């Protein structure tokens, strides 16, 4: 799809155990007073975002035009893709682009979400859409808004002990997909997912809704809908969940069929990624040791069951 300068196929880190916007009544937290942010700016040397969105639109449209057996995984992925695109289109009618952001940590689920959002942006911005005209491009000196944004606002809640390969993938993919990524480090209880989003929204008060790659089988994901306001005690914003009903195998079928690059840790048996202190290869993918080189693991896309996705998490 797009080259990430040699990074192994697309996808990186997954959700924290604290689902975004969900109040854990058994926990407490302390608001960080020094939750500093690192911002990754999209480089000007790469093809513009309008080119990226057009290519993704063409590729996903071609996929949806393919004929697959109704009993096949790819047929189900086509159905899920259409539903997700409908939710994203609805989001773009509810909010202007400057009011939208995306939660991105390089993981397989938010990666699929990002690609679907960018594909939707092509048709949204090639129409005469007032909300696209309210672009996030703050560099324009003209009174006439640009026809296409130059970047997408995004937030990354970084785990305390991140994997170096995940960090590399997040940085590279953010540049390729033109994310203006604000990276906040988390260190519970002093700096949590909740305080991270509070800090982000304090610096970006125009943001009213955030796309989140949560799926139904994630912690606290069972009762979520496509649109959910944050719970009491959280900063107020709308969580948008376009891939909430995708299954694990469907996420991977989309990524593999479209040739999307993903974080190399997935090829080492990791199926749900957090920090180095609480994340291990999934034991269901273990290949017995030959006695010399130790155990090896099959790639993440060979796992089948949703319920086994987080078996490598402490």
N, C-alpha and C positions, 0 to 999 in steps of 0.2 A: 504494500500500500504506500507508505511513506518511509523513507530510510531514516533510521535513528542512529546513523553513524556506527553500524555494526552491532547494536544491541540486539540480543537474541529476541525472538518474536514478541509482540506487544502484550504487556500486562505486568503489574507490579504488586502493590500492597493493598490489603483489604481493610474492612471496617474495624474500628475499635470495638471492644466489648460493650462500650457505652454507645448505644444507638443515638444518632443525632436527633436532638429535640425531645428525647424520651426521658422523663424524670424517674430516676431510680430511687424509690422511696426508702430503700435500705441504706443509701449512701449519703455522705455529706461531702462538701467541697469548700475550698477556700479560694476566693477570687485572687488571681495573680495580680500583683501590682506592677510587675515588670515583664508582662507578656509581650516581648519584642517580636517583630515580624521581619522576615527576610523576603524580599519581593523579587521574583524572576520576571524580567521584562522580555517580551518577544523580540528576537533580533530582526533587523531590517534586511539582512542578507538572504533570508529564505523567501520562497514564493509567498505572496500575500495571502491573507486569510481567505479572501474571495476565491482564490485558486484552490485552496484546500477544501473549502466547502463544496465547490462545484465537483471536484473529483470524487469526494465522498458521496455526494448526491448521485452521481452517475453510477458509482459502484454499487450502492445499496439499491438503487432503482433496478439495475440489471439483475441483482440477486432476487429481488421480488418478482421479476418477470420469468425467472426460471421455473420449470415444471418439475415438481417432486411428488413422489408417492405420498398420499395423505397419511400413511402410517409411518412415514420417515421422520427422523429428528429434524431434518432441514425444512420439511413442511411446517412443523411446529414452530421452528425459528422464524419462518416467514410470517406466521400468524402473530407471534409475539412482537416482531418488528413493526408490523402495521399498527398494533395497539399502542406500542411505545411512541411511534411517530404521531399518532393522534393525540396522545397526552402532551407531547411537546408542542404540537401546533396549538392546542388549547392554552398552554402556558403562554405562548407568544401572543395570544389575543388578550389574555388577562393582564399581562405585564409588558412594559417596554423593555428593551434590551438593557438599558442602564439600571433597571430594577432587578435584573436577574444575575445570579452567580452560580457557580458549580462547585461542589465539594469533590476535590480530585486528589487521590493519593497514589495513582498509578496502578491500582488494582483492576482485576479483570472486569468487575461489574461496573465501576465508574468509568472504565475505559470504553466499554460498549455504550454506556449512556452518553459519553462525550461524543463519540462518532455519530450516533443518531442525532444528537442535538446539532452538531455541525452540518450534517446533511440537511436537516430541516431548515437551517439558517439560510441555505442557498435559495430555496424557493421563497422563504419569507422575505429576504432582502432583494430578490429580483422582481418581486411584486411591488406595487406602490403602497407599501405598508408604512403608516405613520410611526408605528412602534419601532421599526427598523431605522427610520429616520432619526429617532431619539437614540442615536448610537452612543456607544461607550467611548468613542474616540474623542479624547480630550485635547488632541493636538490640532484639531481643525480650527483655523482662524477665520473661516467664512461663516456668514450667517446661515448659509445653506448647509443642512446636515449632510454628511457623507452617505452614499447609498449602501455602504457595507461597513461594518465595524472593522477595526484593525486588530483587535484583541478581544478575548473573553475573560472577564473577571473570574478568579477561582481562588479557593482557599484550601490549604493543605494542613491538616492537623497532624503534625509529625510526631511519631512515637518517641519516647525518651531515648531509646537505644535503636536507632534505625539501621537497617541493612545498607551497607554502602552501595550494593548493586541496585537496590530499590531507589535510593537517593539519586543515583546516576540516571536511572530510567525516568524518574519523575522530572528531573531537570531537562533531559533531552526531549521527552515527549511533550512537555509544556511548551518548549520552543517550537517544535514542529507544528503543533496544533494551535499556536498563537494564544496560549493562556498567559494572562498577567497573574501569576500565581503568588499569593501571599502565604508564606510558610510560617506557621506558628508552632513552636516546640511545646509538647505537653509533658508534664511531670507531676502526676497526681500525688498528693491532693492539692498541691500549690497551683498547678496549671493543668486544667482538665479540658476535655472536649468542649464542655459548656462555656468555660471562661475564654477559651480560644475563639469561639464564635461570637461571644460578647465583645471581645477586643476587635475582631474583624468588622463587625457591624458598627462599632463605635467609629472606626476609621472610614467606613463606607456606608453612611447613613441612608444613601439612596437605595440600597439593596433591600428588597421586600420579600424575595423568594429565592430559594437555593435548591438546585437540582442535587439529589442524593442518590447514590447507587445501591441503596439498601434493597435486599431481597427478602421474600417472605420467610425463609428459613434462618435469617440472621437473628441474633438476640433482640428480642422485643419487636421483631418485624411481623409477627403473626396477625396483628389487628390493624396494621397500617393500610391506608388507601392511597390512591394516586396523589391526593392533595391533603396534607395534614399540617395544621398549625402546630408550632412547638408547644410543649406542655408548660404548665405553670412553673415558674422558677427559671425558665430558659429565656434568653433574649427572643423577642417576638419576631418570627418570620414564618413564611409558608415553606414547608418542605414538599418538594415535588419528587415523586418516586416513579419514573417511567418504566423501570425494569423490575418492579416489585414482584411480579408473578413469573418471572423467568426462572427456570430450573438451572441447576449447575451445568448439566450437560448441554443445555441450549446456549448458555453463555459461551462455552468452549466451542460448540459447533459454529457459532457466528464468527468467533475469532479465527478459527482454523480455516473455515471455508472462504473467508474474505482475505486471508493472508495478512492479518493484522500482526504487527510486532508487539511482543509482550516482554515483561521483565524476566530475565533468565532464571530467577529462583523457581519459577513454575516448572522449569525443566528438571529441577533437582528434587522434585517430590513435594514441594510446598504447595498447599492448596488454599490456605487462608493465612495472610501475612500480617503480622504486627511488628513487634520489635524483636531484636536478637535475644532478649531475655525471656520471652514467653512464646516463641514460635519455633516449630521443628518440622521436619519433613513428616508427611502424613504416614502413619504406620501401615495403613491399608495399601500403600504403594511400595512397601519395602520388598526388595529382592534379596533373597537369602545370601549371606556372605559366602565367598569361596574360600574363606579362611586366611587370605592374605591381604586383600584390599579393603576389607570391612564391608558393611552393608551398603547397597546402592538403592536408589528409588526410581520408580517409573515416573514419567512426567504427569503433571497435575491433570491434564486433559484426559487421562485414562481412568480417572475416578468416575463413578457412575451415580452414587447415591448422594442426594442433598444432605442427608443427616450425617454423613461421614466427612463433610467438608472441613469441619473445625476440629478434627481429631488430633491435629498437630498443634493445637493451641493450648496453653496452660490455663 
